[in-house]
Amino acid sequence: MSELTPKIHDEANDLDYVLAGDYYIPAIELPEEDDRPLGKWGRMHRTYLEETNPLLLNHLILTGRLHTYLADLNDQAQNRYRLIVQQMMEAEGVTEDLKRRSQWEWIRTMNSIVSRAEEIVQHEMIHT
């Protein structure tokens, strides 16, 4: 019977494995600390990955890139959301003057803009 090597590398998934008894287990190191919050969009995308693409999710977890990936996506989605809201406000004439004149009209219009902007971001960035 041949002797097992203490460490192997799998080219298929680019992971190193170490021998523990009779089994090889992944040699996973903790990634560098990333203190950025995942935020609403990052958490939504993680849920989407869990439901639709668990292989990608597992790969990101095993390579230690999940938090950075989701934090980057959250930042991009938040910037896109703000831009869409700002553009819709300008296109529909929602201003501070409208807020002073008719608060209920401003609230109704802003709720509509926010709802549509969230749907756009979810369709373009989260559920893809």
Backbone torsions as a table, in degrees:
resi	resn	phi	psi	omega
1	MET	NA	136.3	-176.0
2	SER	-80.7	153.1	-179.8
3	GLU	-79.2	136.8	179.0
4	LEU	-79.9	138.1	178.7
5	THR	-77.8	145.9	-176.0
6	PRO	-70.5	-20.9	-177.7
7	LYS	-147.7	135.7	176.9
8	ILE	-133.0	160.8	177.4
9	HIS	-124.3	130.1	179.0
10	ASP	-100.9	114.3	-178.8
11	GLU	-68.7	-27.8	-176.6
12	ALA	-63.5	-40.5	-179.3
13	ASN	-117.9	4.6	176.2
14	ASP	58.1	41.5	178.8
15	LEU	-119.8	147.7	173.0
16	ASP	-95.6	146.4	178.7
17	TYR	-127.2	143.1	176.8
18	VAL	-116.9	149.2	-178.7
19	LEU	-80.1	126.7	176.5
20	ALA	-128.8	98.6	-174.5
21	GLY	70.8	-119.1	178.1
22	ASP	-102.5	7.3	-174.3
23	TYR	-122.3	149.3	171.9
24	TYR	-97.9	129.4	177.9
25	ILE	-119.8	149.7	-179.3
26	PRO	-62.1	136.9	176.1
27	ALA	-91.7	91.3	-175.5
28	ILE	-105.6	128.7	175.6
29	GLU	-107.5	148.4	177.9
30	LEU	-68.9	136.8	178.1
31	PRO	-71.5	167.9	175.5
32	GLU	-61.5	148.9	-178.2
33	GLU	-63.2	131.5	174.7
34	ASP	-124.5	105.6	-172.6
35	ASP	-84.1	0.0	-178.5
36	ARG	-68.8	139.8	177.7
37	PRO	-74.1	152.7	178.1
38	LEU	-74.2	-34.9	177.6
39	GLY	71.3	178.7	-176.6
40	LYS	-60.2	-47.8	-174.3
41	TRP	-69.9	-38.8	178.2
42	GLY	-64.5	-41.9	178.5
43	ARG	-66.7	-38.7	178.8
44	MET	-64.1	-40.6	-179.2
45	HIS	-69.2	-35.8	176.9
46	ARG	-62.5	-43.3	177.5
47	THR	-61.3	-41.5	178.0
48	TYR	-61.0	-44.2	178.7
49	LEU	-63.9	-39.8	178.3
50	GLU	-59.3	-38.3	-176.1
51	GLU	-82.7	-34.3	-170.5
52	THR	-113.6	-27.4	-175.4
53	ASN	-142.3	66.8	-177.8
54	PRO	-64.8	-24.5	178.1
55	LEU	-66.1	-44.7	177.1
56	LEU	-64.2	-41.8	178.6
57	LEU	-59.9	-47.3	179.1
58	ASN	-63.2	-39.4	177.9
59	HIS	-62.4	-45.2	178.8
60	LEU	-62.8	-38.2	178.6
61	ILE	-66.6	-47.9	-176.3
62	LEU	-66.8	-30.6	178.8
63	THR	-89.6	-2.9	176.9
64	GLY	75.8	20.2	-177.5
65	ARG	-106.9	2.5	-174.3
66	LEU	-61.9	-49.6	-176.0
67	HIS	-62.0	-45.1	179.4
68	THR	-63.5	-42.7	178.9
69	TYR	-59.2	-48.4	-178.2
70	LEU	-70.5	-36.7	178.2
71	ALA	-66.4	-41.1	176.7
72	ASP	-63.0	-44.9	179.2
73	LEU	-61.9	-40.9	179.0
74	ASN	-61.4	-43.8	179.1
75	ASP	-62.2	-45.5	-180.0
76	GLN	-64.3	-43.0	-179.7
77	ALA	-65.9	-39.6	179.0
78	GLN	-64.1	-42.4	177.4
79	ASN	-64.1	-42.1	178.6
80	ARG	-63.9	-42.0	178.9
81	TYR	-60.4	-47.7	179.8
82	ARG	-60.9	-41.5	-179.8
83	LEU	-63.8	-44.3	-179.8
84	ILE	-63.1	-44.5	179.4
85	VAL	-61.1	-45.4	-179.5
86	GLN	-61.8	-44.0	-179.9
87	GLN	-65.5	-40.4	178.7
88	MET	-67.1	-38.4	178.0
89	MET	-61.4	-43.6	179.1
90	GLU	-65.6	-42.3	-177.7
91	ALA	-67.1	-32.7	-176.6
92	GLU	-99.5	4.5	175.8
93	GLY	70.1	32.5	178.5
94	VAL	-86.8	113.1	-177.1
95	THR	-132.3	173.6	175.5
96	GLU	-65.0	-29.2	176.9
97	ASP	-63.5	-42.7	176.4
98	LEU	-62.8	-38.0	179.5
99	LYS	-63.0	-39.6	178.6
100	ARG	-70.3	-41.2	-176.3
101	ARG	-73.6	-45.0	-174.0
102	SER	-144.8	92.0	-176.7
103	GLN	-63.5	-39.9	-179.0
104	TRP	-65.2	-39.5	177.3
105	GLU	-64.1	-42.3	179.0
106	TRP	-62.9	-44.8	-180.0
107	ILE	-63.0	-45.6	-179.7
108	ARG	-61.1	-44.8	-179.2
109	THR	-67.5	-42.5	179.9
110	MET	-65.9	-39.4	176.8
111	ASN	-61.0	-40.2	178.1
112	SER	-65.0	-44.3	-179.9
113	ILE	-63.0	-46.4	-179.2
114	VAL	-61.5	-43.8	-179.8
115	SER	-62.6	-45.9	-179.9
116	ARG	-67.0	-39.4	179.3
117	ALA	-64.1	-40.9	177.8
118	GLU	-62.9	-41.2	178.7
119	GLU	-63.7	-40.3	179.5
120	ILE	-63.6	-47.4	-179.3
121	VAL	-63.1	-42.2	178.6
122	GLN	-61.2	-43.3	-178.6
123	HIS	-68.8	-42.6	-175.3
124	GLU	-78.3	-36.4	-168.5
125	MET	-122.7	-33.7	-171.9
126	ILE	-87.4	-47.7	-176.3
127	HIS	-98.0	48.1	177.3
128	THR	-131.5	NA	NA
